[in-house]
């Protein structure tokens, strides 16, 4: 996972939200907080899209920090379209079928992937929300009362139970976990 200056993330110091926003702004806030209180609780920074802990290299000047978070240069392919070449391993009968399709294997694969994405979009959104909220809850609330039941409520899509079980958690933690979990409580037929 590549973190760039535009990656949205949230930093926690202990149970308190330290900063939220783009990675560059959060990195600057984290560095300032660590400079002000070097012996305070540890800082964890989460990618808001995945709930994964991300590592921000805080060394150097603001310009160096911004340079490290700038997007990597594009590789070969069709950069304007965002096309990336990768290897796909298939059986010979699969290649024969793909190559016989209008436009060839690449066009057929792109169409198949787009079709599959559209068909599972709602389920994927629910799954991503569950996974992101679970990751954050595990890191920040794994030892809190009601944690295991809150995780069960998250995966059962039981919003009222989830809210009741997390109600006594520190506000910053409860609110962040709830925000990440929001799409987990939307049934696949609903918008969200």
TORDRENSE-615335 format. One record per residue (C-alpha): residue in three letters; residue number from 1; x, y, z. Coordinates in nm, 2 decimals. Layout:
N
residu:ALA | num:NUM | xx:X | yy:Y | zz:Z;
...
This chain:
192
residu:UNK | num:1 | xx:0.00 | yy:0.00 | zz:0.00;
residu:UNK | num:2 | xx:0.15 | yy:0.33 | zz:-0.11;
residu:UNK | num:3 | xx:0.08 | yy:0.63 | zz:0.12;
residu:UNK | num:4 | xx:0.08 | yy:0.96 | zz:-0.05;
residu:UNK | num:5 | xx:0.02 | yy:1.31 | zz:0.07;
residu:UNK | num:6 | xx:-0.34 | yy:1.28 | zz:-0.03;
residu:UNK | num:7 | xx:-0.41 | yy:0.96 | zz:0.16;
residu:UNK | num:8 | xx:-0.68 | yy:1.03 | zz:0.42;
residu:UNK | num:9 | xx:-0.58 | yy:0.91 | zz:0.76;
residu:UNK | num:10 | xx:-0.64 | yy:0.95 | zz:1.13;
residu:UNK | num:11 | xx:-0.37 | yy:0.95 | zz:1.41;
residu:UNK | num:12 | xx:-0.44 | yy:0.84 | zz:1.77;
residu:UNK | num:13 | xx:-0.22 | yy:0.90 | zz:2.07;
residu:UNK | num:14 | xx:-0.35 | yy:0.65 | zz:2.31;
residu:UNK | num:15 | xx:-0.73 | yy:0.68 | zz:2.31;
residu:UNK | num:16 | xx:-0.73 | yy:1.04 | zz:2.19;
residu:UNK | num:17 | xx:-0.76 | yy:1.14 | zz:1.82;
residu:UNK | num:18 | xx:-0.45 | yy:1.35 | zz:1.75;
residu:UNK | num:19 | xx:-0.52 | yy:1.45 | zz:1.39;
residu:UNK | num:20 | xx:-0.72 | yy:1.36 | zz:1.09;
residu:UNK | num:21 | xx:-0.70 | yy:1.45 | zz:0.72;
residu:UNK | num:22 | xx:-0.45 | yy:1.41 | zz:0.44;
residu:UNK | num:23 | xx:-0.13 | yy:1.22 | zz:0.53;
residu:UNK | num:24 | xx:0.10 | yy:1.52 | zz:0.50;
residu:UNK | num:25 | xx:-0.11 | yy:1.73 | zz:0.75;
residu:UNK | num:26 | xx:-0.14 | yy:1.44 | zz:0.98;
residu:UNK | num:27 | xx:0.24 | yy:1.37 | zz:0.96;
residu:UNK | num:28 | xx:0.31 | yy:1.73 | zz:1.05;
residu:UNK | num:29 | xx:0.07 | yy:1.72 | zz:1.35;
residu:UNK | num:30 | xx:0.21 | yy:1.39 | zz:1.47;
residu:UNK | num:31 | xx:0.57 | yy:1.52 | zz:1.45;
residu:UNK | num:32 | xx:0.47 | yy:1.83 | zz:1.64;
residu:UNK | num:33 | xx:0.29 | yy:1.63 | zz:1.91;
residu:UNK | num:34 | xx:0.59 | yy:1.40 | zz:1.95;
residu:UNK | num:35 | xx:0.83 | yy:1.70 | zz:1.97;
residu:UNK | num:36 | xx:0.60 | yy:1.86 | zz:2.24;
residu:UNK | num:37 | xx:0.56 | yy:1.54 | zz:2.44;
residu:UNK | num:38 | xx:0.82 | yy:1.28 | zz:2.35;
residu:UNK | num:39 | xx:0.74 | yy:1.05 | zz:2.64;
residu:UNK | num:40 | xx:0.37 | yy:1.04 | zz:2.59;
residu:UNK | num:41 | xx:0.16 | yy:0.74 | zz:2.48;
residu:UNK | num:42 | xx:0.25 | yy:0.59 | zz:2.14;
residu:UNK | num:43 | xx:0.10 | yy:0.72 | zz:1.82;
residu:UNK | num:44 | xx:-0.08 | yy:0.50 | zz:1.57;
residu:UNK | num:45 | xx:-0.19 | yy:0.63 | zz:1.23;
residu:UNK | num:46 | xx:-0.47 | yy:0.46 | zz:1.04;
residu:UNK | num:47 | xx:-0.55 | yy:0.47 | zz:0.67;
residu:UNK | num:48 | xx:-0.92 | yy:0.58 | zz:0.68;
residu:UNK | num:49 | xx:-1.00 | yy:0.36 | zz:0.38;
residu:UNK | num:50 | xx:-0.87 | yy:0.03 | zz:0.51;
residu:UNK | num:51 | xx:-0.82 | yy:0.08 | zz:0.89;
residu:UNK | num:52 | xx:-0.47 | yy:-0.04 | zz:0.85;
residu:UNK | num:53 | xx:-0.19 | yy:0.11 | zz:1.06;
residu:UNK | num:54 | xx:0.04 | yy:0.31 | zz:0.83;
residu:UNK | num:55 | xx:0.40 | yy:0.41 | zz:0.90;
residu:UNK | num:56 | xx:0.48 | yy:0.77 | zz:0.83;
residu:UNK | num:57 | xx:0.85 | yy:0.86 | zz:0.81;
residu:UNK | num:58 | xx:0.87 | yy:1.18 | zz:1.01;
residu:UNK | num:59 | xx:1.24 | yy:1.26 | zz:0.96;
residu:UNK | num:60 | xx:1.38 | yy:1.57 | zz:0.81;
residu:UNK | num:61 | xx:1.22 | yy:1.90 | zz:0.71;
residu:UNK | num:62 | xx:0.87 | yy:1.97 | zz:0.60;
residu:UNK | num:63 | xx:0.99 | yy:1.97 | zz:0.24;
residu:UNK | num:64 | xx:1.16 | yy:1.63 | zz:0.28;
residu:UNK | num:65 | xx:0.84 | yy:1.50 | zz:0.44;
residu:UNK | num:66 | xx:0.63 | yy:1.63 | zz:0.15;
residu:UNK | num:67 | xx:0.88 | yy:1.48 | zz:-0.10;
residu:UNK | num:68 | xx:0.86 | yy:1.13 | zz:0.06;
residu:UNK | num:69 | xx:0.48 | yy:1.15 | zz:0.04;
residu:UNK | num:70 | xx:0.47 | yy:1.26 | zz:-0.32;
residu:UNK | num:71 | xx:0.32 | yy:1.00 | zz:-0.56;
residu:UNK | num:72 | xx:0.57 | yy:0.76 | zz:-0.71;
residu:UNK | num:73 | xx:0.65 | yy:0.80 | zz:-1.08;
residu:UNK | num:74 | xx:0.43 | yy:0.60 | zz:-1.31;
residu:UNK | num:75 | xx:0.57 | yy:0.29 | zz:-1.47;
residu:UNK | num:76 | xx:0.52 | yy:0.14 | zz:-1.82;
residu:UNK | num:77 | xx:0.18 | yy:0.11 | zz:-1.97;
residu:UNK | num:78 | xx:-0.07 | yy:0.37 | zz:-2.07;
residu:UNK | num:79 | xx:-0.02 | yy:0.63 | zz:-1.79;
residu:UNK | num:80 | xx:-0.30 | yy:0.86 | zz:-1.90;
residu:UNK | num:81 | xx:-0.55 | yy:0.57 | zz:-1.86;
residu:UNK | num:82 | xx:-0.38 | yy:0.43 | zz:-1.55;
residu:UNK | num:83 | xx:-0.32 | yy:0.10 | zz:-1.73;
residu:UNK | num:84 | xx:-0.07 | yy:-0.12 | zz:-1.54;
residu:UNK | num:85 | xx:0.08 | yy:-0.44 | zz:-1.69;
residu:UNK | num:86 | xx:0.09 | yy:-0.74 | zz:-1.46;
residu:UNK | num:87 | xx:0.11 | yy:-1.12 | zz:-1.50;
residu:UNK | num:88 | xx:-0.20 | yy:-1.34 | zz:-1.51;
residu:UNK | num:89 | xx:-0.17 | yy:-1.71 | zz:-1.51;
residu:UNK | num:90 | xx:-0.45 | yy:-1.91 | zz:-1.68;
residu:UNK | num:91 | xx:-0.50 | yy:-2.25 | zz:-1.83;
residu:UNK | num:92 | xx:-0.46 | yy:-2.28 | zz:-2.21;
residu:UNK | num:93 | xx:-0.84 | yy:-2.31 | zz:-2.26;
residu:UNK | num:94 | xx:-0.89 | yy:-1.98 | zz:-2.08;
residu:UNK | num:95 | xx:-0.63 | yy:-1.80 | zz:-2.30;
residu:UNK | num:96 | xx:-0.80 | yy:-1.95 | zz:-2.61;
residu:UNK | num:97 | xx:-1.14 | yy:-1.82 | zz:-2.50;
residu:UNK | num:98 | xx:-1.00 | yy:-1.48 | zz:-2.41;
residu:UNK | num:99 | xx:-0.81 | yy:-1.44 | zz:-2.73;
residu:UNK | num:100 | xx:-1.12 | yy:-1.53 | zz:-2.93;
residu:UNK | num:101 | xx:-1.32 | yy:-1.24 | zz:-2.77;
residu:UNK | num:102 | xx:-1.36 | yy:-0.91 | zz:-2.96;
residu:UNK | num:103 | xx:-1.07 | yy:-0.68 | zz:-2.86;
residu:UNK | num:104 | xx:-0.86 | yy:-0.97 | zz:-2.73;
residu:UNK | num:105 | xx:-0.77 | yy:-1.09 | zz:-2.39;
residu:UNK | num:106 | xx:-0.71 | yy:-0.75 | zz:-2.22;
residu:UNK | num:107 | xx:-1.04 | yy:-0.61 | zz:-2.33;
residu:UNK | num:108 | xx:-1.23 | yy:-0.93 | zz:-2.23;
residu:UNK | num:109 | xx:-1.06 | yy:-0.94 | zz:-1.89;
residu:UNK | num:110 | xx:-1.14 | yy:-0.57 | zz:-1.82;
residu:UNK | num:111 | xx:-1.50 | yy:-0.63 | zz:-1.91;
residu:UNK | num:112 | xx:-1.53 | yy:-0.94 | zz:-1.69;
residu:UNK | num:113 | xx:-1.37 | yy:-0.76 | zz:-1.40;
residu:UNK | num:114 | xx:-1.60 | yy:-0.45 | zz:-1.44;
residu:UNK | num:115 | xx:-1.90 | yy:-0.68 | zz:-1.45;
residu:UNK | num:116 | xx:-1.80 | yy:-0.87 | zz:-1.14;
residu:UNK | num:117 | xx:-1.73 | yy:-0.54 | zz:-0.96;
residu:UNK | num:118 | xx:-2.07 | yy:-0.40 | zz:-1.04;
residu:UNK | num:119 | xx:-2.24 | yy:-0.72 | zz:-0.93;
residu:UNK | num:120 | xx:-2.07 | yy:-0.73 | zz:-0.59;
residu:UNK | num:121 | xx:-2.03 | yy:-0.36 | zz:-0.52;
residu:UNK | num:122 | xx:-2.27 | yy:-0.34 | zz:-0.22;
residu:UNK | num:123 | xx:-2.13 | yy:-0.66 | zz:-0.06;
residu:UNK | num:124 | xx:-1.77 | yy:-0.53 | zz:-0.11;
residu:UNK | num:125 | xx:-1.85 | yy:-0.20 | zz:0.05;
residu:UNK | num:126 | xx:-2.00 | yy:-0.38 | zz:0.36;
residu:UNK | num:127 | xx:-1.70 | yy:-0.61 | zz:0.38;
residu:UNK | num:128 | xx:-1.45 | yy:-0.32 | zz:0.35;
residu:UNK | num:129 | xx:-1.63 | yy:-0.13 | zz:0.62;
residu:UNK | num:130 | xx:-1.63 | yy:-0.43 | zz:0.85;
residu:UNK | num:131 | xx:-1.26 | yy:-0.50 | zz:0.79;
residu:UNK | num:132 | xx:-1.16 | yy:-0.14 | zz:0.84;
residu:UNK | num:133 | xx:-1.36 | yy:-0.10 | zz:1.17;
residu:UNK | num:134 | xx:-1.23 | yy:-0.43 | zz:1.30;
residu:UNK | num:135 | xx:-0.87 | yy:-0.34 | zz:1.24;
residu:UNK | num:136 | xx:-0.90 | yy:-0.01 | zz:1.43;
residu:UNK | num:137 | xx:-1.11 | yy:-0.17 | zz:1.71;
residu:UNK | num:138 | xx:-0.85 | yy:-0.45 | zz:1.75;
residu:UNK | num:139 | xx:-0.56 | yy:-0.20 | zz:1.78;
residu:UNK | num:140 | xx:-0.74 | yy:0.06 | zz:2.00;
residu:UNK | num:141 | xx:-1.01 | yy:-0.12 | zz:2.18;
residu:UNK | num:142 | xx:-0.91 | yy:-0.49 | zz:2.20;
residu:UNK | num:143 | xx:-0.89 | yy:-0.48 | zz:2.58;
residu:UNK | num:144 | xx:-1.20 | yy:-0.27 | zz:2.63;
residu:UNK | num:145 | xx:-1.52 | yy:-0.41 | zz:2.79;
residu:UNK | num:146 | xx:-1.77 | yy:-0.52 | zz:2.53;
residu:UNK | num:147 | xx:-1.50 | yy:-0.54 | zz:2.25;
residu:UNK | num:148 | xx:-1.58 | yy:-0.90 | zz:2.15;
residu:UNK | num:149 | xx:-1.95 | yy:-0.84 | zz:2.15;
residu:UNK | num:150 | xx:-1.91 | yy:-0.52 | zz:1.96;
residu:UNK | num:151 | xx:-1.71 | yy:-0.71 | zz:1.69;
residu:UNK | num:152 | xx:-1.99 | yy:-0.97 | zz:1.67;
residu:UNK | num:153 | xx:-2.25 | yy:-0.69 | zz:1.63;
residu:UNK | num:154 | xx:-2.03 | yy:-0.53 | zz:1.36;
residu:UNK | num:155 | xx:-2.03 | yy:-0.85 | zz:1.16;
residu:UNK | num:156 | xx:-2.40 | yy:-0.92 | zz:1.23;
residu:UNK | num:157 | xx:-2.48 | yy:-0.57 | zz:1.10;
residu:UNK | num:158 | xx:-2.66 | yy:-0.48 | zz:1.43;
residu:UNK | num:159 | xx:-2.60 | yy:-0.11 | zz:1.45;
residu:UNK | num:160 | xx:-2.80 | yy:-0.05 | zz:1.77;
residu:UNK | num:161 | xx:-2.61 | yy:-0.33 | zz:1.96;
residu:UNK | num:162 | xx:-2.28 | yy:-0.20 | zz:1.82;
residu:UNK | num:163 | xx:-2.36 | yy:0.15 | zz:1.94;
residu:UNK | num:164 | xx:-2.48 | yy:0.03 | zz:2.28;
residu:UNK | num:165 | xx:-2.16 | yy:-0.18 | zz:2.33;
residu:UNK | num:166 | xx:-1.93 | yy:0.10 | zz:2.23;
residu:UNK | num:167 | xx:-2.12 | yy:0.38 | zz:2.41;
residu:UNK | num:168 | xx:-1.88 | yy:0.38 | zz:2.71;
residu:UNK | num:169 | xx:-1.56 | yy:0.38 | zz:2.51;
residu:UNK | num:170 | xx:-1.36 | yy:0.71 | zz:2.48;
residu:UNK | num:171 | xx:-1.55 | yy:0.94 | zz:2.25;
residu:UNK | num:172 | xx:-1.27 | yy:0.97 | zz:1.99;
residu:UNK | num:173 | xx:-1.23 | yy:0.60 | zz:1.96;
residu:UNK | num:174 | xx:-1.61 | yy:0.53 | zz:1.96;
residu:UNK | num:175 | xx:-1.67 | yy:0.79 | zz:1.70;
residu:UNK | num:176 | xx:-1.39 | yy:0.68 | zz:1.47;
residu:UNK | num:177 | xx:-1.48 | yy:0.31 | zz:1.49;
residu:UNK | num:178 | xx:-1.85 | yy:0.40 | zz:1.43;
residu:UNK | num:179 | xx:-1.76 | yy:0.62 | zz:1.12;
residu:UNK | num:180 | xx:-1.55 | yy:0.34 | zz:0.97;
residu:UNK | num:181 | xx:-1.83 | yy:0.09 | zz:1.04;
residu:UNK | num:182 | xx:-2.11 | yy:0.30 | zz:0.89;
residu:UNK | num:183 | xx:-2.13 | yy:0.11 | zz:0.56;
residu:UNK | num:184 | xx:-2.13 | yy:-0.22 | zz:0.75;
residu:UNK | num:185 | xx:-2.48 | yy:-0.15 | zz:0.87;
residu:UNK | num:186 | xx:-2.63 | yy:-0.07 | zz:0.53;
residu:UNK | num:187 | xx:-2.80 | yy:-0.37 | zz:0.38;
residu:UNK | num:188 | xx:-2.67 | yy:-0.46 | zz:0.03;
residu:UNK | num:189 | xx:-3.00 | yy:-0.35 | zz:-0.13;
residu:UNK | num:190 | xx:-2.97 | yy:0.00 | zz:0.02;
residu:UNK | num:191 | xx:-2.76 | yy:0.29 | zz:-0.11;
residu:UNK | num:192 | xx:-2.49 | yy:0.42 | zz:0.11;
